[in-house]
Structure formats: structure tokens, C-alpha cells
């Protein structure tokens, strides 16, 4: 393998889930690693060279990069990722016309995404694996939070339920064998939500009360009128609701450090992005 890991801000060395081997790497500052820059004639080539080196070093055969721009519960079929974006001698497979936040992973494939503070979640059962972008509104449909029903076109409140429904299909033991591992969420202390925010108070209040009522206050710790969503705890609670045993949910890599100077955590438009490569090796 190429000696590129020294540049990684965060790294999870190869690990096994259900007999399959995976690894995960996050690259952060000082570069802005947003995949949206790949079409930029000035910034794109440098980002492409970095991605090429990392994909080759992990012996990735195919890199899947769905477009997580709408915070959905959708898991896309890789056959629908029809846009091939060259990154040096390698390529990413995308489809900006079909936004999605999850994809199945086969051996030799990798999930590539450029989040700021959103966690990435891996769910595995037997030979089937799903890589998921588990941002706040992927986990809680904002329309459901505010109005009590899911937005038209959305099948589930959370992308976790979409993946778990697929994993438990045709089984008599719903999700008992499913394994879950969460990577690199923004820490709750850095994720402040004001219940009295003049612009977002309605969605913030809906989110807080719906999550607290259904999945517990551990997912939305609060101080006065400020609450701090704990996304890994929310993922854990949703998986347990769907029948995944608590001991099958691994949060050992679930958080970025609140004081890590090498990662981007501001997800606002125009801010820098990390890039995460979640690779399946077998």
C-alpha cells in the first residue's frame, strides 16, 4: 500500500464485521475536500490526485459517491450511479440527478463522501453491507419532526430504518445478526440548537420533542433553551428500536474530538469539507 496514511486526520484500521473486512479514513484540514470541487478546473485536479492516491493505496476497485445533498432516507442501487468522474487513473461513480444518502458495498468497493460533521454509519449482516450518510435530517425527517408525517416521497423517518428493513428482509430473526459501526460525528457540544431561534425554532422544537419522546433525552441533551443533538446515540437508539442488540452497535470511532484542529466541523454552505473513504476489502 502507498504510504499515505500519515496525512489522514482520522483512521480506523482494518476491522471485521460478520466475517467481512473494512477500513475507514477521514482527511480534513487544511484542504477543502468537497467532492463538488471535482468539476472545478482549478481546484479539481489537486483533489482528484489526492483521491486517486488514497483509492489506489486501499486497492479499491470501484468508488461509489452518491450525492447526499437532500438529506434523504434513500439507498441507491450502484447501477444508478452512472456518472463517471475521473480522479487521475481512478474514478468516482456518481449521479447528481438522483440524490441519495446510502449505498450497498461489495468487496473491493468504497463509499466516498465529503461531510463536515455528519457521521457515517456502516451496517452489515452476513455478506450484505450498507454505507450510510447519517446526518441529522437523514436520521429524522424534518417534515415528520414538525408535522408528524413523513415528507411525500420519503419511505421512513430515518435512513437507519431503510437500511435495517432491507437487511432483515426474508429473515425470521429481525436484525439480531446485524452489526453497526458509526464513524466521526460532530460532538454534541459543538452542535448547538436554540429552541428560541427566530428562524429555526419550529423545526428545532419539533426535532427536540419528537426525538426526546421516541428515543430518549440521551439523544438530545439540553441546557436551558439549548439542546445538543447526539447523533451516534440517536443512531444507536433507532437501531435498538429496530431489533439490533445493543452489543452489536460499535461507537468506539463515533465522535470527532471537539478540539481536533485537523477536521472540518462547520457544515454551512461554503465551509470546508472532510472526505471519508469507507472501504470494503473482503
Secondary structure, DSSP 8 states (H G I E B T S, - for coil): --S-GGG-SEEEEEEEETTEEEEEEEE-TTS---GGGGG-TTTHHHHHHHHHHHHHHTT-SEEE----SS--S-EE-GGG--EEEEETTEEEEE-TTS--SEEE--TTEEEEE--SS-EEEEEEETTEEEEEEE-HHHHS-HHHHHHSS--TT---SSHHHHHHHHHTTT-SSTTTT-EEEEEEE--GGG-EEETT-TTTHHHHHHHHHHHHHHH-GGGEEEETTEEEE-HHHHHHHHHHHTT--GGGEEEEEEE--TT-TTS----STTS---EEEEEE--
